[in-house]
Amino acid sequence: MLEGVSGKTQLYGLIGSPVGHSGSPAMYNYGFEQLGIDAVYLAFDVQIDEVEQAIQSVRTFNMPGGNVTMPCKGEAAKYMDELSPAAQMVGAINTFQNKDGKLTGHITDGIGFVDNLKANNVDPKGKKFIVLGTGGAATAIQVQLAIEEAAAIDIFNIKDDFFVKGEETVERIKKFYPDLAVAIHDLGDAELLKQKIAEADVLVNGTTVGMGEGSTRTPISDTSMLHEKLVVADAVYNPPVTQLIKDAREKGCDTVTGEGMLLGQGKAAFEIFTGQPLPTKEK
């Protein structure tokens, strides 16, 4: 709280642009207040060419930690002293911790996704996954599934510039997990997609397709591919129930919506830079 700010108050912050819409300051300042932590969390509008200077300011002001959002996640990773294994594989960070002047970068998007799966009684270990997309969220999910010992990860993306990024992700995962069955395929190959979905336990939408209130777009237009033994999870949280989730429910699939992933990644980040669980408001 502002009235509690003193000469000893620690500064945490969010780096990225735009940040005016972010819910992180409200969430984390509530956590500090509930736990009695003398700290304040602010959002800083930082362009990608200002990241190096911003990270130097983290060191100068001895900020204990904070977060990084788009478009700065990949650039910020370059200025960390150390990266977590997940951040190394993703090639980006969304959370940093400053311990005795040493900056460690983490990525918690995948943790939030997996925690959301587990909260819905889906344990990734030993399961076959289809992940649609190769953007930031999808990549973090793919990496965390590897860490969680998934049996197989088949990535599908259209043949665009991001396809190459997906190929690079596959190679990085293989360096850490050489025995994992992980591969990337062309999303335009409908027959292969249908075959892989038939064999899969979980289908994940890691793209932005379906985002936006009232959107009827879906990454799986042929709903005959969906089967009742399939769990369908969506990283999109706005709207809370996407067209993909609606279609999956009509086909008898168990579903996992995206809101839990959003909260989960925030909770994981808070615990990394404070060492304490994030209190949440009771409904």
ROLUM-955657 format. One record per residue (C-alpha): residue in one letter; x, y, z. Coordinates in steps of 0.2 Angstrom, whole numbers, plus 5000, padded with zeros to 4 digits. Each point is the difference from the previous one (the first is absolute). Layout:
<nodes>
AXYZ;...
</nodes>
This chain:
<nodes>
M500050005000;L500650184996;E499950065018;G501149865005;V501550054988;S501650035010;G501850024997;K500249815001;T498549964988;Q500649884986;L499650034982;Y499449864988;G499350044983;L499449944983;I501050044984;G499250014983;S498850104989;P498650035001;V499849975018;G498650125005;H498749864999;S501049885011;G499249925015;S501749955008;P500250165011;A498349975008;M500349815002;Y501750025007;N499750155011;Y498649915008;G501149865003;F501350115008;E498750085011;Q499349835006;L501749935004;G500750165009;I501450024987;D500750184999;A499950014981;V499250084986;Y499749944982;L499950124985;A499849984982;F501450084989;D499650034981;V501749944992;Q500349984981;I501149864994;D501450124996;E500050065018;V500149825008;E501950005004;Q499850175009;A498549945009;I500949845007;Q501450115005;S498850105010;V499449845009;R501849985005;T500350185005;F498450015010;N500349835008;M498249944995;P499749825007;G499049954985;G498750034987;N499249954984;V500350034981;T498650004987;M499950024982;P501050064990;C501449995012;K500149815005;G501349944988;E501150165001;A500050005019;A500649825001;K501650064992;Y500450115015;M499849875014;D501449925009;E499249835000;L498449924992;S499049865007;P500049844989;A498250054994;A500650184995;Q501549924991;M498949894989;V498750144997;G501350134997;A499050135010;I499550055017;N498550085009;T500650005017;F501750055008;Q500749985017;N501450115007;K501049905014;D501550095007;G500350094983;K499849844989;L498550014988;T499249844996;G498649994986;H498649885001;I498549974989;T498449955009;D498750004986;G500249814998;I500049975019;G498350095000;F499349904986;V500649835008;D499350055018;N498450044991;L499949834992;K500449925017;A498650105009;N498949924987;N500649825004;V501149994984;D501849945004;P501150034985;K501249865005;G499949864987;K498850084989;K500050044982;F499750184996;I499650104984;V500550195002;L499450124987;G501150154997;T501850055002;G499850185008;G500650045017;A498649925010;A500049844990;T501949995001;A500050025019;I498649865001;Q501049884989;V501650025011;Q499049985016;L499249844993;A501749934997;I500650045018;E498449925006;E500449844991;A498749994987;A500149854989;A499950094983;I499850184994;D499550034982;I500050184995;F499050074986;N500250174992;I499750084983;K501550014989;D500450185004;D501550095008;F499549925017;F500149834993;V501950025000;K499950065018;G499149845004;E501449894992;E501250095011;T499049975016;V499949814995;E501950004999;R500250095017;I498849885008;K500949854993;K501750065007;F499249995017;Y498949854997;P500849894986;D498849865003;L498450104999;A498949984985;V499950184994;A499750064982;I499250144990;H498849984986;D499150114987;L498350055007;G499450004981;D500249815000;A498249965005;E500249814999;L501649995011;L499150125013;K498549895000;Q501149845003;K501050085014;I498450075009;A499349824999;E501649945009;A500150145012;D499450025018;V500050195001;L499850134986;V500650185005;N499750164991;G501550115002;T499550124987;T499050165001;V498649934989;G498450025008;M500550155011;G498850155002;E498250015007;G498849934987;S501349914990;T499449844991;R501749964993;T500849845004;P501749914996;I499149844997;S498650034987;D499749824997;T499249955016;S499949814995;M501949995005;L499450035018;H499649845010;E499349975017;K501649925007;L500950174996;V500450145013;V499950174991;A500950145008;D500050184994;A501350135005;V498850144994;Y499150085016;N499050134991;P498649954998;P500149875014;V499149874989;T500750004983;Q499249934984;L501349855001;I499449975018;K498250004995;D500349884986;A501049895011;R498649995013;E498749964986;K501149854995;G500149945018;C501850055004;D500650065017;T500650184998;V501250125009;T499750184997;G501450145000;E499650105015;G500949895012;M501650014990;L500050195002;L499849995019;G501249865001;Q501550084991;G499750155011;K500049905016;A501649914995;A500950164996;F499550075017;E500749855009;I501650014990;F500450185005;T499350005018;G500249825005;Q498250005006;P498449944992;L498950144993;P498450035011;T498450014989;K498450105004;E498649885005;K498550024989;
</nodes>
